[in-house]
Amino acid sequence: MSVLRVRVKLPKIGMTMEEATVVRFCREPGEAFSKGDPLYEIETEKISQEVTATGDGVMVEHAVPAGSDVRVGEAVCVVEIDGVPG
């Protein structure tokens, strides 16, 4: 098994969503997380929502500072995921 480094991108939550503000990060670099744990919180004109992890891993870095506006598909943070065959 090996470790995979993944750039976590801003998901498109609503049909008209094009960007969001990263309000805060819920994990600091070096901090482990489990599937379903919040990674960061975003805010748009219509919603405020936490974006959760899809698997277990470790936060490596924040790709943008909190308070930044990010377009859908742009990297928000980088994580390492364990258990990837390779």
Number of C-alpha atoms within 10 A of each C-alpha: 8 10 14 15 15 14 17 18 16 21 17 14 15 10 6 7 14 15 20 24 18 23 19 16 20 16 18 14 14 13 13 16 20 14 11 12 17 17 22 21 18 22 17 17 9 8 10 14 14 17 19 16 17 13 14 16 21 20 21 19 17 19 14 14 13 16 14 14 17 18 17 16 13 15 17 25 21 18 25 18 19 15 11 9 8 7
